[in-house]
Amino acid sequence: MSVVIGGGISGLLTARKTGGLVIEEQSALGGLYSAEDFQSLIIPGLPPFIHKEKELVEVFPKADIKELNPRVKLFDDKHLKSKICPECDQIPKWLIPDKFLYVRNFTEFLEDLSNGIRVVRGYPIKIGKNIIFTNRGSLEFKEIINTGSRVRLNALLGRAETLKNIGCLILSLRLRKKIQDWDILINGKSGTTFSHVIGIYEEPLYYVYSFHVKGKLPDTERVILDMKRSGIIESKQDIISIRARYIQECILYGDKVKDSNISIKECGRLGTWENFSLNESIRSALEC
């Protein structure tokens, strides 16, 4: 039996391809894109942008894809990389793609992808010869495919790599009315906690990204205050509802080693420790 560590997009695709079992500790499947009920609307955790149709249509032929031409407003974008990830070679493509192809039925894709997948809720604590031990028991396996945290796998295997990450706070906001001047705001100013505000729905729903580079972790109240100071909202009363989600391994970088003695396949964004776009995550799973 194949055992897949991680229930994100890559993990679910890999499990569907191999008929394997998924080990996932989070309650919702889908990783970064896991769907949530937000004011009677089911929305993914991140905006479902792709930059080309090929990969998604290959795994989900019913994909309803619409090309957007968002109005983008920039503030001090020349300092954006140093604000988000000063040690990275470039800003990850999943933040702002070259082409805005919006998957309108993405939550349907998640449901389709999750159907029939066997899932063990838990996390691995030890890997032996043909057996993996989790906090919920043990499983025999023929192969292990890791699409979960490479850092956590390294701790189990005793593999030494210099891997680093930047965390991010992602707010989902429902405002009383849509912002009229822009659809995407990118703010590179160092004194402002958030870097991106993205609105892609007909409803006044927005994703707000704040990255933790150094110092104190970003918190919801500070982000809302900065949105008020920036003129995006007039007061907290402009916000009907809000959801906050912190992702520890949001932006990935560091030095990996190629260890031929490790027989575990490593795929997806976290498994390969690459800042994959949604397209690249799907392609990684298909080629795993």
Secondary structure, DSSP 8 states (H G I E B T S, - for coil): -EEEE--BHHHHHHHHHHT-EEEE-SSSSBGGG--EEETTEEE-SS--EES-SHHHHHH-TT--EEE----EEEESGGGHHHHH-TTSSS--TTTS-SS-EEETTHHHHHHHHHTT-EEEES-EEEEETTEEEETTEEEE-SEEEE-S-HHHHHHHHT---EEEEEEEEEEEEEESS--SS-SEEEE--TTSSEEEEE--SSSSEEEEEEEE-SSS---HHHHHHHHHHTTS-SSGGGEEEEEEEEEEEEEEEEE----TT---EE-HHHHHT----HHHHHHHHHT-
